[in-house]
Each structure stands twice: as structure tokens, then as C-alpha cells.
Amino acid sequence: MLEKTGEDKYRRIPATVLTDITADEAHEIVVDSNYVQRVLTPSEKARSISQKYALAGRKKRSRNGVRKSKYEQIGEEYNLSARQIARYVRLGSLDGSLLTLLDGGKLPLTTALRLVDFPAESQKYLAAHHADELAGPKMARLTAAMTPKQMDAALQAEPQTVRVSVTVPAALEEDFRRMAEEWLHTHR
């Protein structure tokens, strides 16, 4: 950098050479440094946290003697919840083409987490053939067991309206009405 900028501050860069650490410890330091020093995309976070998870040891005891899971340990180090760490670890197994869509904002995080459970071939197929539809509500129609042909049909189908008639005892009428309104509110 000194040669490029000519700035004297690059003549000496403070550094510490660690000689008494294992290769895994060195790798963990690199992962931690990258996580802390850069603004990471969702896929980079997933890759970094997945690597950290793979390197983390068994449960450790905290100061009060309670054992902490790897998710809790990493969450404390990265200032995230254990649940967020678990999600990023799961995202680490998502197909690269879907991670690219996630980074580009074309794939919502919640949809990406659902697609982790799909076979790799299905993930690749969806990214290649339905990238523009991955952020839409039709994604809820897909299941991991579907074939590409079934996925195509589910994503192309128009929603159907079904009428349901229910007889409810008078004593439960108000409770049933409230539950029905809540269901309608969450499924629109």
C-alpha cells in the first residue's frame, strides 16, 4: 500500500504473530476478523457463521456453570440471538444460485429458510426457472417433495375460492367467530 499511496502511515503496520495456536484456532480468528471488519451480505454471513459453527467446540460452561449451546456461544460473540445463528447455519446449506438471489434482494430470508429443506436439484430448478416468483405468495404452495413439473403447476395455478359451512353450538359461537376472523386475517 505504501508504494501505491506514498503515505508514511503504511511504512509500518502493527501486527502480532501467534505461534502457539492450532490451524483450527487460526481459521477461527480469520472467520471472526472477517465477520467483524466487513459489512457482509446474507450469504457471506451464512458462510462465516457456518464456518464458525463447524469450528466451535462442544458446549462450554458459562461463569455460573450453565452449559451453553454452540448457537448461544456464537450468538454472544457476534451479538446475535441463538435463533439467528441457527438460521444462518441453515442458510449455509442453501444452493449458491439461491444465495445470490438472497443477496440481491430477490429472495426473502423467510423463503430462503424454507427452501433449505428442498433437495439441491429442486433448489437449482427454482432458481433457474422461477427466480422472479420466489418473493411472491405462491411460494407457500410448494413442498420439498414436489417434482419440477408439480412446482411449475403450483406456481402457475390461480387461487381457488372454497366455501365452507359449519354448524357451531350457540355457546361457542362468539369464540368460533373470533377464531375465524383471526384465521382470515393471517391468511390473506
Residue pairs with C-beta under 8 A, 6 or more apart in sequence:
1 7
1 10
2 8
2 10
2 11
18 26
18 29
21 29
24 55
27 51
27 55
28 52
28 55
31 48
31 51
31 52
31 55
32 52
32 77
34 40
34 48
35 45
35 48
35 49
35 52
35 78
38 44
40 48
41 103
42 91
42 99
42 102
42 103
42 109
42 112
43 91
43 96
43 99
43 100
43 102
43 103
45 88
46 88
46 89
46 91
46 92
46 94
46 99
47 92
49 74
49 78
49 85
49 88
49 89
49 92
50 88
50 89
50 91
50 92
50 93
52 74
52 77
52 78
53 70
53 71
53 74
53 85
53 89
53 92
56 70
56 73
56 74
57 70
59 67
59 68
59 69
59 70
59 73
60 67
60 68
60 73
61 67
61 68
62 68
68 76
69 82
70 85
71 82
71 83
71 85
71 86
71 89
72 82
72 85
74 80
74 85
75 81
75 82
75 84
75 85
78 85
80 88
87 109
87 113
90 113
90 116
91 99
91 102
91 112
91 113
91 116
93 116
94 102
94 112
94 115
94 116
94 123
95 120
95 123
95 124
95 127
97 123
97 124
97 127
97 128
98 107
98 112
98 115
98 123
98 126
98 127
98 134
99 112
100 127
101 107
101 127
101 131
101 134
102 109
102 112
106 131
106 132
106 134
106 135
107 115
107 134
107 135
108 134
108 135
111 134
111 135
111 139
114 139
115 123
115 126
117 144
118 126
118 142
118 144
119 144
122 144
122 146
122 148
122 151
125 148
125 151
126 134
126 142
126 151
127 134
129 148
129 152
130 151
130 155
133 139
133 155
138 154
138 155
139 155
141 154
141 155
141 157
142 151
142 154
142 155
146 154
166 176
168 176
